[in-house]
Amino acid sequence: MGKVAAKLKVMPQSPEVDLDSLQERLEAALPEGAKIKGFERDDVAFGLVALLPTVIVPDDAGGTEAVEEAFAGVDDVESVSVENVGRI
């Protein structure tokens, strides 16, 4: 079984959200078998900054769904979307 690298876009609920704390909570919420390769930050608008984690997951039937659901359940997360996916 191969692995997939996916860049996700995690939007916080407001510009006041502490991104360092949110980043730690996202790392803690990762499902088994997934790991974060790194984070980028993207200025969206009006002080709102999105986190762009690159997540490595096994290439199985679920793909990135388990990670998306786990991240969506983290406090202060408004939305999670997949920006880019590729096999490694």
C-alpha positions in Angstrom: 0.0 0.0 0.0 1.3 3.4 -0.9 1.0 6.8 0.8 -0.7 10.0 -0.2 0.4 13.5 0.6 -2.5 16.0 1.0 -2.4 19.7 1.6 -5.5 20.7 3.6 -6.8 24.2 4.2 -8.0 24.7 7.8 -10.0 27.9 8.3 -10.2 29.2 11.9 -13.5 30.6 13.2 -12.1 34.1 13.6 -8.9 36.1 13.4 -8.6 36.0 17.2 -7.9 32.2 17.2 -4.4 31.4 18.5 -2.9 29.6 15.5 -0.1 28.0 17.4 -2.6 26.5 19.8 -4.8 25.4 16.9 -1.9 23.8 15.2 -1.1 21.7 18.3 -4.8 20.7 18.6 -4.8 19.6 15.0 -1.7 17.5 15.5 -3.3 15.9 18.6 -6.5 15.1 16.6 -4.7 13.1 13.8 -6.2 9.6 13.3 -3.9 6.6 13.6 -1.6 6.1 10.6 -1.6 9.8 9.6 1.2 12.3 10.2 1.7 16.0 9.5 4.8 16.8 7.4 4.6 20.5 7.9 2.4 23.6 8.2 2.1 26.7 6.1 0.0 29.8 6.8 -2.0 31.7 4.2 -3.3 35.2 4.8 -6.9 35.1 3.6 -8.5 38.5 4.4 -9.2 41.0 7.2 -6.6 39.4 9.5 -7.9 35.9 9.0 -5.1 33.4 8.5 -5.6 29.8 7.3 -3.4 26.9 8.3 -2.2 24.6 5.5 -1.0 21.4 6.9 0.5 18.8 4.6 -0.7 15.4 5.9 0.7 12.0 4.9 -1.9 9.2 5.0 -2.0 5.6 3.8 -3.5 5.1 0.3 -6.6 3.2 1.3 -10.3 3.4 0.6 -10.9 6.4 3.0 -8.1 8.6 1.7 -8.1 11.9 3.6 -11.7 11.7 4.9 -10.7 10.5 8.4 -8.2 13.4 8.7 -10.8 15.9 7.4 -13.4 14.7 9.9 -10.9 14.8 12.8 -9.8 18.3 12.0 -13.4 19.5 11.5 -14.1 18.3 15.1 -11.4 20.5 16.6 -12.5 23.6 18.6 -12.1 26.9 16.7 -12.1 25.2 13.2 -14.6 26.7 10.8 -14.0 24.5 7.8 -11.5 22.0 6.3 -11.0 21.5 2.6 -8.5 19.5 0.5 -6.3 21.8 -1.6 -4.0 19.3 -3.2 -3.4 15.5 -3.2 -0.6 13.4 -4.7 0.9 10.0 -4.3 4.4 9.6 -2.8 
